[in-house]
Amino acid sequence: MLHRLIALALLLLTAPAALANDGTWGGTGSDLVPLEEKRIRMAREDILIEYVPVKKYGPRWLITANYEFHNPTDASVTVVMGFPERFCDGESDCGSPDNHHTFFDMKTTVDGKPAPVRIGNVSREAHDWAPELGRVHLFDVTIAPGATTKVVHTYHHGYAGSSMGDSSLYYITKTGSLWNGPIDHARFTIRFPYRPWGLVYPKTYNLKSYATRGRAGKLSTELVFEQERWTPTQDLYLSFGSPMTLGSDCPQIHPAMLGEALETPSLAAAREHFGQLDDDALRRCRNLPYAVHGYAFKDKELQKFFYRPGLAVSGLFDSTGEPKEHLYLPFYPNPSFEPGQLGKDEHAYIKLVQLLEAERKKASRSK
């Protein structure tokens, strides 16, 4: 079995970076309560999350969050809006640039004009999912009768990665369920400079596109989730795998696992690392790097084997005790695939398999 699903999903869904969605808030600055707001509609949200190397801090997620709010009533409405962070416990250095719960250099505009922002804290008993929330960036908004107001937040945030090479992020969206009716249109675009070895995402999100462009050493992957007439019931949790975390019967494509075999592929190394596999497994391993990069196989067997529907992972990431289902995609077709997207280690890995296949073929002919 190529996919060791549950163990992988649990590994990938650790220490996510926390992002946020707008909501309305009541209470004092140190005891905020998320409120239902039935006068204002969230007409659109368009969220861009980009991996960027920031010299001052190191790798970051840079977020540009665009919202449109509509007042369908015949009276002016003033609300206190808040952009919440995920809760940061006292054991963490919440002010550190490496912290995955804190927003940095946030700028907020309302209809193109800078909005004064103040900080408040969520009451832990305010709502079923309030324990998940931490500081809130508060600002006042007044929307005229029948008018639409645009709110834009820009900020950067810690990058959650591990020594295994996997990474993750978390964007709070459940607060969007407190507005007047469903959100007309919501889009989340995530860009980063590599193609992950496995993706975990919430089942209630519609994966519109998943494409990688460029060549090895300079790749750009873009994920787009798009929803229409949407009431969020779970936050956007994403986990991106690496060669070290992809569950597989094939040896992992990583120097820590294959060592010098990737530096200088040899028949001896091929026998050592792949010798226990049968011919069918060898063939799948040879094609594994192509599947990770989304190659469209002409062989129907390989196409069916690698590109299965997302596999369900239940009961992950919900502090309220309510199970939330996610989908795990180890592989996904890439409409922009090109051979140059494979890296040096991946080509060496393929060479190792080919050496062993050639030896077995020669031995078969000599019988």
Salt bridges, closest charged atoms under 4 A:
ASP22 OD2 - HIS153 NE2 3.14
GLU36 OE2 - LYS38 NZ 3.56
GLU37 OE2 - ARG39 NE 2.95
ASP46 OD2 - ARG187 NH2 2.50
GLU50 OE2 - ARG191 NH1 3.62
GLU85 OE2 - ARG135 NH2 2.87
GLU85 OE2 - HIS137 NE2 2.80
ASP105 OD2 - HIS156 NE2 2.70
GLU132 OE2 - LYS174 NZ 3.08
ASP140 OD1 - ARG118 NH2 3.05
ASP184 OD2 - ARG41 NH1 2.76
ASP184 OD1 - ARG229 NH1 2.62
GLU222 OE1 - ARG191 NE 2.67
GLU226 OE2 - HIS185 NE2 2.99
GLU228 OE2 - HIS185 ND1 2.64
ASP235 OD2 - LYS174 NZ 4.00
ASP249 OD1 - ARG4 NH2 3.39
ASP279 OD1 - ARG360 NH1 2.84
ASP299 OD2 - ARG283 NH2 2.38
GLU322 OE2 - LYS324 NZ 3.27
GLU325 OE1 - LYS203 NZ 2.80
GLU338 OE1 - ARG215 NH1 2.63
GLU346 OE2 - HIS293 NE2 2.97
GLU357 OE1 - ARG286 NE 2.62
GLU359 OE2 - ARG271 NH2 2.24
